[in-house]
């Protein structure tokens, strides 16, 4: 098959030994190794997400309680844990591409969710303007004392309107306390 615009080579379903449905997931412009990794993410089951959630949570607990690492210093682990948490909460799946631009989870209704997980009790979560249109919803999750809780879950546009915008960096900053109040208002409106 022809090379992609980025110079990588598309892999055929036959080269990957995949059935036709699974093969369509891999037919995009990306390095071969990412095709395989992305395919594995696409085929992950809810039971596997639950298992990964439990393993990541245990690893973070080990890092923080046994090794004395601050939760804010293992944000890469907490970020992935938040994605698993979100997928479980909404009955969804992880995005088919690791580090998908703009969203991390697709809910059962097909809405794309950007997940922001923080161990901070105060401060903000960033939302990139460049990828704002790639997600339908935003879920802000907080890790505290070994547990996750949802700070905000709702339309990403509503969150962006409530956030500060910094033109020079092209990012919104959503204050955690404001996100919590916004969630309470959004939840009340949907009851």
C-alpha positions in Angstrom: 0.0 0.0 0.0 1.2 3.6 -0.5 3.1 5.5 2.2 1.2 7.8 4.4 1.7 11.6 4.4 4.0 11.4 7.4 6.2 8.8 5.6 5.1 5.7 7.5 3.9 2.7 5.6 0.3 1.4 5.9 0.1 -2.2 6.9 -2.4 -4.4 5.3 -4.8 -6.7 7.2 -3.0 -9.7 5.8 0.4 -8.4 7.1 -1.2 -8.1 10.6 -3.1 -11.4 10.4 -6.3 -9.6 11.5 -9.9 -10.3 10.7 -11.5 -7.6 8.6 -13.3 -5.7 11.4 -10.2 -5.4 13.6 -8.1 -4.6 10.5 -10.0 -1.4 9.9 -8.7 0.0 13.2 -5.1 -0.3 12.0 -5.6 1.3 8.6 -4.4 4.7 9.6 -1.2 6.7 9.2 1.1 5.8 12.1 4.2 3.8 12.8 3.8 0.0 12.7 4.4 -0.4 16.4 1.7 2.1 17.2 -0.7 0.2 15.0 -0.3 -2.9 17.0 -0.5 -1.0 20.3 -3.6 0.9 19.2 -5.2 -2.3 18.1 -4.6 -3.8 21.5 -6.2 -0.8 23.1 -9.2 -1.1 20.8 -9.8 -4.7 21.7 -9.5 -4.1 25.5 -12.6 -5.4 27.4 -14.4 -3.8 30.3 -13.0 -6.6 32.5 -9.4 -5.8 31.4 -10.0 -2.1 32.1 -11.2 -3.0 35.6 -8.1 -5.2 36.1 -5.8 -2.4 34.8 -7.6 0.1 37.1 -6.9 -2.1 40.1 -3.3 -2.7 39.2 -2.6 1.0 38.6 -4.3 2.0 41.8 -2.2 -0.6 43.7 1.0 0.7 42.0 0.2 4.3 43.0 -0.6 3.2 46.6 2.8 1.5 46.7 4.6 4.5 45.3 2.9 6.9 47.8 2.7 4.9 51.0 5.7 2.6 50.8 8.1 4.8 48.9 6.9 8.2 50.1 6.4 9.6 46.6 3.9 12.5 46.5 0.9 11.7 44.3 1.6 14.8 42.2 4.9 13.3 41.2 3.3 10.2 39.7 0.9 12.2 37.6 1.5 10.0 34.5 0.2 7.0 36.4 -2.6 9.0 37.9 -3.6 10.3 34.5 -3.9 6.7 33.1 -5.7 5.6 36.2 -8.2 8.4 35.6 -8.8 7.2 32.0 -9.6 3.7 33.3 -11.9 5.2 36.0 -13.7 7.3 33.4 -14.2 4.3 31.0 -15.6 2.3 33.9 -17.9 5.1 35.1 -19.5 5.8 31.7 -19.4 2.2 30.4 -17.1 3.3 27.6 -13.8 2.3 26.0 -10.4 3.9 25.8 -9.6 5.9 22.7 -8.2 3.6 20.0 -4.9 5.5 19.9 -2.8 6.0 22.9 -2.4 9.8 23.6 -5.2 10.5 21.1 -5.4 14.3 20.6 -8.3 15.8 22.3 -10.0 12.8 24.0 -9.2 9.7 26.0 -12.5 7.8 26.3 -15.5 7.1 24.1 -18.7 6.5 26.2 -21.3 4.0 25.3 -23.3 6.7 23.5 -20.3 7.5 21.3 -19.5 10.9 23.0 -15.7 11.6 23.2 -14.5 12.5 26.6 -11.3 14.4 27.5 -10.1 13.1 30.9 -8.1 15.4 33.3 -6.9 13.7 36.5 -5.2 15.6 39.3 -3.9 14.9 42.7 -4.0 18.7 43.5 -6.6 19.9 46.0 -6.4 23.4 44.7 -5.2 24.8 41.4 -6.4 24.2 37.9 -6.5 21.7 35.0 -5.4 22.8 31.6 -7.6 22.4 28.5 -5.9 23.0 25.1 -7.8 25.3 22.7 -6.3 23.4 19.7 -8.1 20.2 20.6 -11.2 21.6 22.2 -13.3 20.6 19.2 -12.1 17.0 19.3 -14.0 16.2 22.6 -17.7 16.4 23.4 -17.3 16.1 27.2 -14.8 16.7 29.9 -14.3 14.6 33.1 -12.1 16.1 35.8 -11.1 13.5 38.3 -9.3 14.1 41.6 -7.1 11.6 43.4 -7.1 12.0 47.2 -6.0 9.6 49.9 -6.0 6.6 47.6 -9.4 7.2 46.0 -10.7 8.8 42.9 -13.7 11.1 42.7 -15.4 13.0 39.8 -15.0 16.7 40.2 -16.8 17.6 36.9 -18.4 15.6 34.2 -20.3 17.4 31.4 -20.0 19.3 28.2 -16.4 20.5 27.5 -17.8 23.8 26.0 -19.4 24.6 29.3 -16.2 24.0 31.2 -14.2 26.1 28.7 -16.7 29.0 29.2 -16.1 28.8 33.0 -12.3 28.6 32.6 -9.6 31.4 32.2 -8.1 31.6 28.8 -4.5 32.5 28.1 -4.1 33.4 24.4 -0.3 33.4 24.5 -0.2 29.7 25.3 -3.5 28.7 23.7 -4.9 27.1 26.8 -7.8 27.3 29.1 -7.3 26.8 32.9 -10.2 25.4 34.7 -10.0 26.0 38.4 -10.7 22.8 40.4 -13.1 24.6 42.9 -15.0 26.2 40.0 -15.2 22.8 38.2 -16.8 21.3 41.3 -19.4 24.1 41.5 -20.0 23.8 37.8 -20.6 20.1 38.2 -23.1 20.7 41.0 -24.9 23.2 38.7 -24.8 20.9 35.7 -26.0 17.9 37.8 -28.9 19.9 39.3 -29.9 21.1 35.8 -30.1 17.4 34.5 -32.3 16.1 37.4 
